[in-house]
Amino acid sequence: MNTAKAHCRTDRKYSPFHMSLLTYVPNEDFALKHLYNIKNTEEILATLGWTREEIKEAKNHISIDVWPYIVRFHIPKWVPISGTALYKQTKSISRFISKKDFISALMERNSRQANSSFVEETNEWYILKHKGSKAQDHRLLLEHGNITCSCHAYNGISQAFNQDEYALKCLMKDPILAGQIPDKHVLSAWKYLKCHCMASYSWVWKKIQDAAIHYLNTDWDEVSDEEVFAAAERAKKDLFGGVF
Ligand SMILES: [Zn+2]
């Protein structure tokens, strides 16, 4: 609700780009919902030194105006007291925010919620499963340089970047994500694989792929149980042996 308010105040004129996001297709304003939303704004205000109380108050009065290359936060100095004709003075803001900050905010928020203990392996080396809360599991597809998730949020965030070309550019250049959609299940998979950035994920992915190819090329009838055990131990050591 608050997000919707921040994006369409009747007393403000928003940028043409913002209006195009707002009227993209009804109920499909993905960029506003997933990237330029109140939750990410709260995260950014906290990094700007705002207190919890100030952020709580700001949620009701801030307007988030998205431009092609930048975002503008605005809270007037005087704001109406709801239910009255009176105004009160509040902490105001009027400044431009980098789109990179929204990407970092989204990543930080989802990273805090990411939990490797919900991640399970499947019979396929390139697929992981994320156990959902209501028996709703999500499929994580491990690809070279990318993990995709079958969940609703992953799809929404991807669509958000499709709607905002410059934000997508920032995501591709992000030193940690390097193009990875920071969905919380994907970040859980990163934690499960002990990766903290795209570079380490790419390295681990290659190792897993090599191990899978080696496994598939091995005639297991010819190999003793001891050798299999030793190979598994070696692989584990290769992957997790204090490299990170
Ligand atoms: Zn997901």
Boltz pocket constraint, residues with backbone or C-beta under 6 A from the ligand:
constraints:
  - pocket:
      binder: B
      contacts: [[A, 138], [A, 149], [A, 150], [A, 151], [A, 152], [A, 153], [A, 154], [A, 183], [A, 184], [A, 185], [A, 186]]
      max_distance: 6.0
